[in-house]
Amino acid sequence: MQSSEIIWQPPANVTKQSELAKFIDFVNKKNSLKIEMNYPEIWNWSVTNTSRFWDFVWDFTQIIGEKGTRIIQNENNFPGAKFFPDSKINYAENLLRNPTDEIAIEEFGETGTQKTLSRKELKDKALRMAGWLRSKGVKKGDRVCAYMPNCSETIITMLATTSLGGIFSSCSSDFGAAGVIDRFEQIEPKILVAANGYFYNGKLIERTNEIETIAKSLSTVEEIIIFNYVEEESNNRSFTNFETVYLSPPMEKFIPVNFNDPLYVVFSSGTTGKPKCIVHCVGGVLIQHAKEHKLHLNIQKKEKVFYFTTCGWMMWNWLVGSLFCESSIVLYEGNPFHNDSSKLLKLAETIKINIFGTSAKYIDALSKTEVVPRKLFDLKSVRTLCSTGSPLSPEGYDFIKDKIKPDLQIASISGGTDLLSCFVLSNPFDPVIRGEIQCRGLGMDVDIFDNKGNPLIGQEGELVCKKPFPSMPIKFWNDPENKNYKSAYFNIFEGVWRHGDWAKITERGTIVIFGRSDTTLNPGGVRIGTAEIYRQVEQLEEINESIAIGQDWNGDTRVILFLKLQPGFRLDLDTKNRIIQKIKTNLSPRHIPSKIIAVGDIPRTRSGKITELAVRDIVHNKEIKNKEALANPEALNYFKNLAELQQD
């Protein structure tokens, strides 16, 4: 049962002066309308007037480029609609606007390293690298790939590539060679940029051998640039040193491209096969992020935006996009808990971060420590805490309010790699309700459907989007007839995007997400979201983390709950009984697992998400096709040949 407790109210002056309030005023004046200053009304107008809404977002956010006359082509085709089909823009030009001495990037590493770049320095470096890339024949549509840590050079590489109209893709340095090859060989890059190593949990991890292996497998690569992120004894000099690209004359102008030309290739997690290559367009990413950062998060010039991410997760692309607001971004590379579980919050205090972004798993892990951040740090600069990656539990909301900062806007957000943005997120008008996401995104006609395609309010179902939006993928790479693309999003409800989240829209318009619908449990024909079980179980002090799957059993499905225990605890009968009683009391008897089993670890993707599908497959003796997609593939060994699963 969800509580309707309000845990944050927007200050009246903040709401009145917000970018969203200014946008509503802008729309009213331009369109002779009388939209009230409340979120449900502007959301309803935005999804019933799709063309006019996105037209006004372009003008209000002051996107640099030629807009053209048509706003949406084939508006009623989903998929098939195209936004701003006559436009000419450049992504890097928009992010590098107003090159001043104000800070653009602050960069930190777990070893204590730090670096700062101004907007002027960032533009100069990006255009010099663009000049070098152009001298090597890189042109519009060519792919430049980065195998890099979360550092400013990764951003410079992206900006240089997109300055030329090229396509950028990245994998973080913690990927092994096979995982990088699985991704990059599909898109046939011309240039590879790679760091020689990185630090994690106090260890130096060299990557020279991996780069050599990758180089031999990527036959289309014509140049390899090595960034010496770490000092190492054996430095291969046969590759170009990153610093030499800055010696090139800067490119003098940005190459304009169409709104719908490709910008990024990002990859699905790939836990059930080779990762899908999802292609996002220049304008779709730009305008969607401009809308989210300005109208939803209310980011202002010179504010500091932080998200704990790697460049292998879509939140990196989202974070970098906030440079459009002329804010500065904060990068952190390494283990956020190394030597100090509160080091990220200490960083927030020290450099005065305004928007602090992280994952729900980070909040959960922090809550299991003895740290009480509000007693240790002065976090008055932090006004919003963003959380994504998995559903933020009601207890996570409590921890943030009680232990981090009581007057903090909790912006639980959800979308994904598939749209490189959010379907549901925050706004500066509405209160935050414990355990609930504030709103559906402007221009995003999100609904909840039952299995027959009927809309639901107050009931769980499939999260869908009923109308086209700019940041929908333009295609999958190597999918010429769009068969895989259509199968991924449009195979259930005709003309409606099915996202794959199991969720609920409440009577007050907030959203609760219960997990992925493809991992939803179905014992006795009743669908259960796994996140509901995790919220109950992980409140117990003995439990570090949990994962639940449905196992095929005697013609039905039974729920199996696996637990990773906290150090010093064991799964005895008393603990099992308390788990069962808690689930029965707070959920229902149908939620009670048939088996509760302790395991040494739980597999997760490299963006930190637990992967029920991989566990379900291995329990059913199916092959795990792409273990490289996992951060800890060795954890799968705990789920093989479990004798306990064969017992009635």
Buried (B, 14 or more C-beta within 10 A) or exposed (E): EEEEBEBBEBEEEBBEEBBBBBBBEBBBEEBEEEBEBEBBBBBEBBBEBBEBBBBBBBEBBEBBBEBBEBBBBEBEEBBEBBBBBBBBBBBBBBBBBEBBEBBBBBBBBBEEEEEEBBBBBBBBBBBBBBBBBBEBEBEBEBBBBBBBBBBBBBBBBBBBBBBBBBBBBBBBBBBBBBBBBBBBBBBBBBBBBBBBBBBBEEEEEBBBEBBBBBBEBBEBBEBBBBBEBBEBEEEBEEBBEBEEBBEBEBBEEBBBBBBBBBBBBBBBBBBBEBBBBBBBBBBBBBBBBBBBBBBBBBBBEEBBBBBBBBBBBBBBBBBBBBBBBBBBBBBBBBBBBBEEBBBBBEBBBEBBBBBBBBBBBBBBBBBBEEBEBBEEBEBEBBBBBBBBBBBBBBBBBBBBBEBBBEEBBBBBBBBBBBBBBBBBBBBBBBBBBBBBBBBBBBBBBBBBBEEEBEEBEEEBBBBBBBBBBBBBBBBBBEBEEBEBBEEBBBEBBEEBBBBBBBBBBBEEBBBBBBBBBEBBBEBEEEBBBBBBBBBBBBBBEBBBBBBBBBBEBEEEBBBBBBBBBEEEBEBEEEBBEEBBEBBBEEBEEBBBBBBBBBBEBBBBBBBBBBBBBBBBBBBEEEEBBBBBBBBEBEBBEBBEEBEEBEEE
